[in-house]
Amino acid sequence: MVSRRPLDERLPDPEGRGGSEGGTRRPDSRRLRDMASLLPAALLVVILPPYISVFDQDSLLSGIPLLHLYIFGVWALAILVCGLLARRLLHQEMQGAAGQTEERTADGGRREPD
Amino acid sequence: MLATEFVVTVAALYLGLLFFLAFVTEKRVERGAARFIASPLVYTLSLAVYCTSWTFFGAVGSAARNGLEFLTIYLGPTVVLLGWWILLRKLVRISRSQRITSIADFISARYGKSASISALVTLMAVIGSIPYISLQLKAVTASFEALVGAAASHGPGSDLFADTGLWVTISMAAFVILFGTRNLGADQRHPGVVAAIAFESVIKLLSFAAVGLFALYGVSEGARDLFARAAADTDLAHLYSFPEGFESRWAVTLFLAGMAAICLPRQFQVTVVENSDERHLATAAWLFPLYLMLISLFVVPIAIVGLTSLPAGGNPDLYVLTIPLSAGREDLALIAFIGGLSAATSMVIVASLALSIMISNHLVAPLLLRGALFSGPNASDFSGTLLLTRRLSIVGILLLGFLYYRATGTGNPLASIGLISFASAAQFAPALILGVYWQRATKQGALAGLLAGFAVWGYTLLAPTLADAGWAFEGLVAEGLWGIALLRPDALFGMAGWDPLVHGVFWSISANVTVLVVVSLLTSPSPIESLQSALFVNALQPGERQVEGALHRSATTRDLYRLTQRILGAERAYQIFRDYARRQGRADHLPAPDPPLIAYVERQLASSVGAASARSLVSRIAEGETISLDALIAILDETQQAIRTSRALERKSQELQETAAQLREANAQLKALDKMKDDFLSRVSHELRTPMTSIRSFSEILTDQQKDGAPLSPVQVQRFLTIIRDESERLTRLLDEILDISRMESGEATWQIETVDAAEIARKAVDTMSGLAAQARVELSVDLGARPIWVAADADRLKQVFVNLLSNAIKYNHPPAPGLPRPKAWVTLGPRGQRPGSGGLVELHVCDNGPGIPDNQRESIFTKFARGWQETGGERGAGSGLGLPISRQIVQSLGGELTLARTGREGSVFAVRLPAAEALAAQ
């Protein structure tokens, strides 16, 4: 952690954002990983009762039952979020791996704690 | 109706296409030109083997019967895939490093490469999968019959050779044998099979979507019209809202589907074993849920159209076919049939492949290898036998599935068999998931948990289903075990009124988890279990583990080579040993038989026969297996070590910060000292200048009078000479004092410490100062009582202190004036001086009734030349400015302290604390 941080900041930002925030931006690897871990739990919560029962109503939205719209809506949203997260995580993983080999050659194979 | 021959031809062409596709892929992979096969897209599509004919036909049937519940079957895997970062990534990483060949192998490897666990899991998987395979055959024949018309039976009731199921079974067996058991490669991947099932996944999605779109826009006029039709019929309410009390079934089917996505042998095969690149998971994580969502989108439209526009009494499981047929669209019906065929065949292919690997590795291989034929010194080649076993297993599995299908005929609807099969696969979940997160889970715990879960599954789910169909256990289900009503399989411990599935899953999973946890806590793991559990649980920790060194074994290279040759064939054995020798840097093809080589060979064998068999094979030729305690502890401690490292780093940075702070402080002190030195020098030069100037000017006057001829009076001359002498003396005194204080500060001064009477010394000092006091008209007195005050001190130095303090008290007193009290200075005992023996210090006060010291100078009076406050008494400029600093230095050197006790309008009090003589003696 201690040694990887400056490395992360050195690397170009995958989305090209964060430049304006400059050096104050923390490397968001931890945040990304936490989000990836929490995503399934979040989906599980919204597709289980009682949340799902809230949308079990006799109303139609442009001809389609609210329940269908809700289930497929959160489903699609979760897929979208997962896709975005997966792309960035993969990107980061590859950079991390590259950084690790760099580090390993630099300090003679010392491991770094994750 | 379509002609039978036509449909058969199309189906045969389709299957032929699969063979061709697999063949081409295998050829391309051999040439190393199959980059497309190793793409995340193909990987994702191969996961879609999850969607069997149970999805293709059964999901619509399930929706028509039970409403929206079918969605959970696709939402469950979505949740698991979305959580790839937590679980799937770990499973893939472990399987990679451990060369896992199946789910049974995985669980067994986790629990110390236990042969009993892998055999048990294999048995459970076969029992749970056979009905599911037969279900696929049933779906194919049912769809075939629907397509060609019911004039002639082509299903399980018909003549054996007229049965479509037989031909499907035979072609599937041929396919799996051809492409699933070609050789025992370096890994357990089957690119031909993967390519074929990926292709089938595309076909089934497209054909299902075609039927779905037809239902939406061909039969109805879009979604609005469709749901309006559904709303008109209250019997269809379950298609857009939940029935009463849906919650428990919803949650349970969601759980089962999620677990099935990992624990079904075929899903584990495609997701974990066939995974060629861990990064493919990142794509599959969202793309596979998308596939599932797309296929689910069309289920409800098809079900609504089937329920509203087809004649009542039709089989909802076949709506996918009957909707196009009833609308006269036979082409679309044929597409739907091909889609169903692809869904069924892909499942049969992967399931029989996965099961055959498990049967040959975990059931047959351990038995064969125990026998004399394969274990003796002249044992025959095993690799051929293993492949033969695998092929026979495939035939056996498909035969069992076919027989089951022939025996059950048209029984249960598709969905219920599917869910019971899911529930049996879910029994692997506790051992699997706890195994990769909980290091304490033991082999006995896993074994007992699996047995308990599977037994309760059989009792509460399988037996009632069989009884319902009227085949067996009818008495048991009606009356309970041994006639005890409390043990009735569908109302265990009086839990009547529950949905049978919820009831069975609840009891089996809770029994499984409870037994696993309790037995694990009561038993302790063997060393090999500890090793494996540490490797599994910490699989995602970065860095390479030195596992190789953990197991100390010795074997000859010759034995190892012969073993490898026997199991993997001569060619592979040669390759493995040559490569390893090269890595060791040896010229010949025989590597040195160190423990890492033995571990490496064991892993290579495991990739063919499974971890448990490989271990038992190697154990037979390797001697003296001990697990190095140090290595084991090192591996177990890997995590702790990481924590320790980061803590050490943290500590180091903290130390650095502290050091930096200290350095800053020291720097500030140095700067202050530097400034003080400059001040000191400028003050010293100033102090020296004053007497020098006056000496010079008076000597000039004396010399000049000779020249000018204006003679001075002798009195004047005398006065000038006196001034010169006084100033010289002052100069000398000043230099003496500077030398004195610098000697004291550097610790070079010599001290003669002895027991002296402080009162006596104070009186002497007062006597010395009486002249100056009389001059300044200040009254001096001593009030120290009659008794001596014994202190340990240097008498001369102590007198100097009193003299200095009294001189200040005289000099800085106010001048005698009317209206003011008479100026006084006196020495008295301080409050602590009353009991000199107790505190170790004696306190004496030197007091005056002068004007006091201004606030801003109270501290600086003790610094050199700080003679700042207005001198009012005595001769102006007489003080050197070193009196108080010297006095403080003396008292401190004597082991006491000198402070300004109080000051104000009533005067100032300086406190001199000295070590009492008794205290010195005690030391």
HADDOCK unambig.tbl for C-alpha pairs under 7 A between the chains (distance, minus, plus):
assign (segid A and resid 36 and name CA) (segid B and resid 83 and name CA) 6.86 0.50 0.50
assign (segid A and resid 36 and name CA) (segid B and resid 85 and name CA) 6.34 0.50 0.50
assign (segid A and resid 37 and name CA) (segid B and resid 83 and name CA) 6.13 0.50 0.50
assign (segid A and resid 37 and name CA) (segid B and resid 85 and name CA) 6.33 0.50 0.50
assign (segid A and resid 37 and name CA) (segid B and resid 86 and name CA) 6.03 0.50 0.50
assign (segid A and resid 39 and name CA) (segid B and resid 82 and name CA) 6.80 0.50 0.50
assign (segid A and resid 39 and name CA) (segid B and resid 83 and name CA) 6.90 0.50 0.50
assign (segid A and resid 40 and name CA) (segid B and resid 79 and name CA) 5.04 0.50 0.50
assign (segid A and resid 40 and name CA) (segid B and resid 80 and name CA) 6.94 0.50 0.50
assign (segid A and resid 40 and name CA) (segid B and resid 82 and name CA) 5.47 0.50 0.50
assign (segid A and resid 40 and name CA) (segid B and resid 83 and name CA) 5.22 0.50 0.50
assign (segid A and resid 43 and name CA) (segid B and resid 79 and name CA) 6.83 0.50 0.50
assign (segid A and resid 44 and name CA) (segid B and resid 79 and name CA) 6.72 0.50 0.50
assign (segid A and resid 48 and name CA) (segid B and resid 251 and name CA) 6.75 0.50 0.50
assign (segid A and resid 49 and name CA) (segid B and resid 247 and name CA) 6.36 0.50 0.50
assign (segid A and resid 56 and name CA) (segid B and resid 241 and name CA) 5.56 0.50 0.50
assign (segid A and resid 56 and name CA) (segid B and resid 242 and name CA) 6.54 0.50 0.50
assign (segid A and resid 57 and name CA) (segid B and resid 241 and name CA) 6.92 0.50 0.50
assign (segid A and resid 63 and name CA) (segid B and resid 223 and name CA) 6.91 0.50 0.50
assign (segid A and resid 63 and name CA) (segid B and resid 224 and name CA) 4.31 0.50 0.50
assign (segid A and resid 63 and name CA) (segid B and resid 227 and name CA) 6.70 0.50 0.50
assign (segid A and resid 64 and name CA) (segid B and resid 223 and name CA) 6.78 0.50 0.50
assign (segid A and resid 64 and name CA) (segid B and resid 224 and name CA) 6.20 0.50 0.50
assign (segid A and resid 64 and name CA) (segid B and resid 227 and name CA) 6.44 0.50 0.50
assign (segid A and resid 65 and name CA) (segid B and resid 240 and name CA) 6.09 0.50 0.50
assign (segid A and resid 67 and name CA) (segid B and resid 240 and name CA) 6.59 0.50 0.50
assign (segid A and resid 67 and name CA) (segid B and resid 241 and name CA) 6.77 0.50 0.50
assign (segid A and resid 68 and name CA) (segid B and resid 240 and name CA) 6.93 0.50 0.50
assign (segid A and resid 79 and name CA) (segid B and resid 286 and name CA) 5.16 0.50 0.50
assign (segid A and resid 79 and name CA) (segid B and resid 289 and name CA) 6.72 0.50 0.50
assign (segid A and resid 79 and name CA) (segid B and resid 290 and name CA) 6.67 0.50 0.50
assign (segid A and resid 82 and name CA) (segid B and resid 82 and name CA) 6.32 0.50 0.50
assign (segid A and resid 82 and name CA) (segid B and resid 286 and name CA) 5.77 0.50 0.50
assign (segid A and resid 83 and name CA) (segid B and resid 286 and name CA) 5.31 0.50 0.50
assign (segid A and resid 86 and name CA) (segid B and resid 282 and name CA) 5.17 0.50 0.50
assign (segid A and resid 90 and name CA) (segid B and resid 282 and name CA) 6.88 0.50 0.50
assign (segid A and resid 111 and name CA) (segid B and resid 543 and name CA) 6.14 0.50 0.50
assign (segid A and resid 113 and name CA) (segid B and resid 642 and name CA) 4.78 0.50 0.50
assign (segid A and resid 113 and name CA) (segid B and resid 646 and name CA) 6.75 0.50 0.50
assign (segid A and resid 114 and name CA) (segid B and resid 541 and name CA) 6.80 0.50 0.50
assign (segid A and resid 114 and name CA) (segid B and resid 542 and name CA) 6.70 0.50 0.50
